[in-house]
Amino acid sequence: MKLYKIADFIFGVHMDESLDIPENFKKFEISSSPEDIQTEYFIKIVDELPEPQQCH
């Protein structure tokens, strides 16, 4: 997991290490403790998205 900070918002991103991070986004990467994380995102590359579920 890599940690990022934008303003006062600290978040973690879980993703495959082979994914390229845009250079302009790398500017926000930080070294911090997991206790500081406000939310986590999980990025998964797929060939096809699942069908959306219908709301009743």
Summary of the structure (lengths in Angstrom):
residues: 56
radius of gyration: 14.4
end to end distance: 36.2
largest distance: 43.9
contacts: 85
relative contact order: 0.31
helix: 12%
strand: 30%
